[in-house]
Amino acid sequence: MEILLIRPFQLWPIFYYESFRQPQEKRRHLLIIEMNYYEAMRLEIDRYDRSYILYNIGLIHTSNGEHTKALEYYFRALERNPFLPQAFNNMAVICHYVRLSLL
């Protein structure tokens, strides 16, 4: 069995093109991508690379509107790699968005 290794930063175009899909199809496709990330977490041993996988799982939850789960994964990514400014930024955006939606 051959395993295809893809670095997390190579997947950002997927999220751009996902914005053009229909909501139900988008949700199904993102669930498939999420399952692949869980498999990558199982296989990856490097702590630094695992932080990017967790960050990308957080991106999936953010795009699905699951902000609590997204914050959890961003926090877990920061535990493994405290120098991940993207995670800090996305956490701030979610907190700002949630605060504004409560007004």
C-alpha positions as CSV (number, residue, x, y, z in Angstrom):
1,M,0.0,0.0,0.0
2,E,1.4,3.4,-1.0
3,I,0.8,6.3,1.3
4,L,0.6,9.8,-0.3
5,L,2.1,12.4,2.0
6,I,0.8,15.9,1.6
7,R,2.0,18.8,3.6
8,P,-0.9,20.8,5.3
9,F,0.0,24.0,3.5
10,Q,-0.6,22.3,0.2
11,L,-4.3,22.0,0.9
12,W,-5.2,25.6,1.2
13,P,-6.6,25.8,-2.4
14,I,-9.1,23.1,-1.5
15,F,-10.7,25.5,1.0
16,Y,-10.8,28.3,-1.5
17,Y,-12.7,26.2,-4.1
18,E,-15.0,24.8,-1.4
19,S,-16.6,28.2,-1.1
20,F,-18.2,27.7,-4.6
21,R,-19.9,24.3,-3.7
22,Q,-23.5,23.9,-2.6
23,P,-23.8,23.7,1.2
24,Q,-24.8,20.0,1.4
25,E,-22.2,18.9,-1.0
26,K,-19.6,21.1,0.7
27,R,-20.4,19.6,4.1
28,R,-20.0,16.1,2.8
29,H,-16.8,16.9,1.0
30,L,-15.3,18.6,4.2
31,L,-16.3,15.5,6.3
32,I,-14.3,13.3,3.9
33,I,-11.3,15.7,4.2
34,E,-11.7,15.7,8.0
35,M,-11.5,11.9,8.1
36,N,-8.3,12.0,6.1
37,Y,-6.8,14.5,8.6
38,Y,-7.7,12.1,11.4
39,E,-5.9,9.4,9.6
40,A,-2.9,11.7,9.1
41,M,-2.9,12.4,12.8
42,R,-2.7,8.7,13.5
43,L,0.2,8.3,11.1
44,E,2.2,11.4,11.9
45,I,4.8,11.2,14.6
46,D,6.4,14.7,14.3
47,R,5.0,17.1,16.9
48,Y,5.4,20.1,14.7
49,D,3.6,18.5,11.7
50,R,0.8,17.3,14.0
51,S,0.2,20.9,15.0
52,Y,-0.5,21.8,11.4
53,I,-2.8,18.9,11.0
54,L,-4.8,20.0,14.1
55,Y,-4.8,23.6,12.7
56,N,-6.3,22.3,9.4
57,I,-9.0,20.3,11.3
58,G,-9.8,23.6,13.1
59,L,-10.1,25.3,9.7
60,I,-12.7,22.6,8.6
61,H,-14.7,23.1,11.8
62,T,-14.6,26.9,11.2
63,S,-15.8,26.6,7.7
64,N,-18.7,24.4,9.0
65,G,-19.6,27.0,11.5
66,E,-18.6,24.8,14.5
67,H,-16.7,27.5,16.3
68,T,-16.4,25.7,19.7
69,K,-14.8,22.7,18.1
70,A,-12.6,24.9,15.9
71,L,-11.3,26.7,19.0
72,E,-10.5,23.4,20.6
73,Y,-8.4,22.2,17.7
74,Y,-6.6,25.6,17.4
75,F,-5.8,25.4,21.1
76,R,-4.5,21.8,20.7
77,A,-2.3,22.9,17.7
78,L,-0.9,25.7,19.8
79,E,0.0,23.2,22.6
80,R,2.2,21.4,20.1
81,N,3.5,24.5,18.4
82,P,3.2,27.8,20.3
83,F,4.6,29.7,17.3
84,L,1.6,29.3,15.1
85,P,0.3,32.8,14.4
86,Q,-2.4,31.5,12.1
87,A,-4.1,29.7,15.0
88,F,-3.9,32.8,17.2
89,N,-5.4,34.9,14.4
90,N,-8.3,32.4,13.7
91,M,-9.1,32.2,17.4
92,A,-9.3,36.0,17.6
93,V,-11.5,36.1,14.5
94,I,-13.9,33.5,16.0
95,C,-14.1,35.2,19.3
96,H,-14.8,38.5,17.6
97,Y,-17.4,36.9,15.4
98,V,-19.2,35.1,18.2
99,R,-19.2,38.3,20.3
100,L,-20.7,40.3,17.5
101,S,-23.4,37.6,16.8
102,L,-24.5,37.8,20.5
103,L,-25.2,41.5,20.3
